[in-house]
Amino acid sequence: MATKIVLNKKKASDDFGIIGIQSFNNGKKKKSLGIRMKFQHFKDHFNEDFQLFKPTSDFDYQTINTKINEGIYRFENNIPDKVKVELKTKPQQEETHSIRFSYMDYFKLRISLKKTESHKYAMLNVYRKLGKYLKYLNKEDLFFDEINSDFWERFKLYCLTVPDPRKLKEGGVKNYFVTLKSIINDAHKTGHYVYTINPFANLKLDKAKRNEKSPLNINQVKALLELDLENKYSLTRQMFYFQILANGMRCSDLMFIRYEDFKYDRLIYEMMKTGSTLKIKVGIKIMMLLAEQLGEIEVYNKYINEVTIYDKSIGASLTIEEFNSRISERCPQTAFIEGGDKESYKGYVVKKGDHVAMNLIDFRIELATGINNLFVDYMKQVIAKQNPNNFVFLNAFSKKAAIYFKDYKKGDLFTFDQLQKYKALRNLYNNRLGVLNEIYNSQIPLNTKDRDNYLIHLSSHVARNTFVNILLNEKVDVYIISKSLAHTEVKTTDNYINTRFKVKAVDTGTDVIQSVI
């Protein structure tokens, strides 16, 4: 029986009413739940999709949701309010129930008790899929006493083979059954329904094939930054690069970074997935990205062209470009080979004993460091003048989407509409990364030997993998990587690395020890 929750008012002018249940199946039927509520509260917080109230601090929505679910169950099963619904068992015998308990109703109740819209939505997808299967079987409901391993085996086969609207892969089915099992476990723990035989006992779920992660190496990141791109893809590249620089920031955090999150020389934000707070040191490269966003990059170019340092060895003040010119005149443009009349000095190849060249290199590095520090200080002032509530990337990436999150603050729960809009944003971001992917890979000649080894496969999460990959290849300790990712336990990082990367700790240890002794 299809039902709908309504707010009934005695007079149209009343600002409050009584919550009730209404059905038009086989004639109009209705029942009052006796819950008094303001009309505005009902309008603002009632979710038509769930037929339940969204999380709010205006009233006790959880208690009201529980009463709604219980009321609907009694209404649809014609149970008088005075009848107590309880579980009866007989010793040494199979369980019997005074009333058949609906698994689908209990499923809906558990959805309503979830704290976040994202968790609710994930469960709702499973609920809807199971509902479609019941419709496929010409069943209106599913009761606890009907559920056994055979039922789940048939549902698994349905998910894998019937396009309703699409077939699921093994990984998707496995995730669905995590939710389905949780409903059974919750019912068991609360005594709502207790099974004598595990209904999942004979169910076998094949291990899902893990997609190969394709983190970029340093050279691939540099090559990606050199691509000539139109505006929207240039912005997408900047966002991806920002993710890497910001300790592998997740897409869910990237979209909602605001200028208020930059304090002193740190980027401080609460991670949406875990709720942990991360404090990232902001250096010249992040500041350069922000300068691109704020139209301040010419200031940096001006520093490069005009700021000088006095070199005592040559008795002159030179700019960066002038140092570069003099260094190139004295340093051979060849690779360093040990032995002979050349030596390596701070990334340059110089003639042995050429102290003039070495002084030029030292002063050039000192000047570059000074300019970078000067520009970082300048950008701190620029950021401090921005509207703290403005998003760093979201407004430029999608103005229409930004409107939905104008009042959103980190730590707040997404509304249903915001969740849908974020999913669309993430898909758009990944689609644009896919275009970058094609542009990059098209630059690699088709006749390149082992070409597949040079191809990249971008997605929003690849930035996080790239951050880890670069640290691993630089022999950074796993404890430091763990802290950089804001993992609460090193074990989490160790599992993350072992399941996503081909770098072996034993190989790293061997390489290090053989390089130092």
Secondary structure, 3 states (H helix, E strand, C coil): CCCEEEEECCCCCCCEEEEEEEECCCCCEEEEEEEEEEHHHHHHHEECCCCEECCCCCCCHHHHHHHHHHHHHHHHCCCCCCCCCCEECCCCCCCEECCCCEHHHHHHHHHHCCCCHHHHHHHHHHHHHHHHHHHHCCCCCCEHHHCCHHHHHHHHHHHHHCCCCCCCCHHHHHHHHHHHHHHHHHHHHHCCCCCCCCCCCCCCCCCCCCCCCCCCCHHHHHHHHCCCCCHHHHHHHHHHHHHHHCCCCCHHHHCCCEHHHEECCEEEEECCCCCCEEEEECCHHHHHHHHHHHCCHHHHHHHHHHCCEEECCCCEEECHHHHHHHHHHHCCCCCCCCCCCEEEECCEEEECCCHHHHHHHHHHHHHHHHHHHHHHHHHHHHHHCCCCCCECCHHHHCHHHHHHCCCCCCCCCCCHHHHHHHHHHHHHHHHHHHHHHHHHHHCCCCCCCCHHHCCCCCCCCHHHHHHHHHHHHCCCCHHHHHHHHCCCCHHHHHHHHHHHCCCCHHHHHHHHHHHHC
